[in-house]
Amino acid sequence: MTAATSLIPGLDDIVKRGDPRRRGEIARAIAQLFFQDAEKLRPDLVDLFDNLLIDLVPHAELTSRVDLAERFSRLNNAPPHLVSQLARENEIMVAGPVLRRSPVLDDAALVEIARLKGQGHLLAMTERPALSVAVTDVLVERGDRDVVRRAAGNAGAVFSQGSYSELIKRASQDGVLTLRIGQRNDLSGEHLKQLLDGTLDVIRRRLSSVVNPVRQVEIKHAMAAIEEAALPPGPRRDFSAAQRTVLTLHREGHLGESALLGFAKALKYEESIASLAAMSGVRLSILDRLVAGDRYDPILILGRMLNLGWPTVRALILMWYGPHRTPADADLEQARVNFTRLMPSTAERVVKFWRNRQTI
């Protein structure tokens, strides 16, 4: 027993042999004295109450411990040893309140508890108004899905570079976590790009719909950088002259299938792709990557969606093969059959998906 127990007659005996109910009653009575003048108590008196209560509270019944934990968790000068004791209880109903809000707990105590206790204790910590890097490092390292989601959604949490990278890695399999990270004010441009690069299109669109306008612009820029990085290796095509040509045709009212057919027959790739982009509404860089792939299916889809005639589609396919390759007649006939069978509604859905990739 502590020396402080000798100040109250019979307290030592209650601590040693009293039943939980009696201990709880005494603990509440002593705590009530503390609460009456808590703001005015000198440090030495706080220590006195601390020494009295740490012997009683652990042996009190659960309801008493929960009540005391709730009340002490809101005090700036709560007895520090008692608060530390409550925070380390296995019963989360007792530990939870002080872990969530007690200003008495320092980072060293939080880190120790986070390393030793279970997910319930970690989850309670994520609700603190502020979380330092030292604490979030452990939460991200040991936390389950609910813990990392709650931590990422805490605006007062600060994350190290390593923890941010781990959060983004886990977000690739967790749409909710992606949304939480994507809305953080401290998210860097590089981390945003990493987050979006591993995220499904539907989650990207959802994220863009819930963030502020500034973040929406950042998302568009990040996606443009991702798409640029995904382009095939080798020299990038320069579409600037082709875009000027297509823009002039559009202004003069001459941009249409006839102009597209002329470009395709002349094997003018840049002008053909710029025309298709303007006519379909798909961003040029995306369309270039699609058409430059190892299959000409995108040409069939665009042709059906734009209601192009087979001669124009055929010319685009020949342009896709290039001047040094000649497709067999059977291959061209199969392409024509596939083009004829392609439903306009199906083509429209695919092109709509391509368009959405530039607006997420």
FENVEN-V33180 format. One record per helix or strand of 2 or more residues. SS is the DSSP state (H for helix, E for strand). FROM is the first residue (numbers start at 1). LEN is the number of residues. If there is no record, write none. Layout:
ss->[SS SS]
from->[FROM FROM]
len->[LEN LEN]
This chain:
ss->[H H H H H H H H H H H H H H H H H H H H H H H H H]
from->[3 11 20 38 43 62 80 92 107 119 133 145 161 175 189 201 213 240 257 269 284 297 310 329 344]
len->[5 7 17 3 17 11 8 10 10 7 10 8 11 8 9 10 17 12 9 12 8 9 12 13 13]
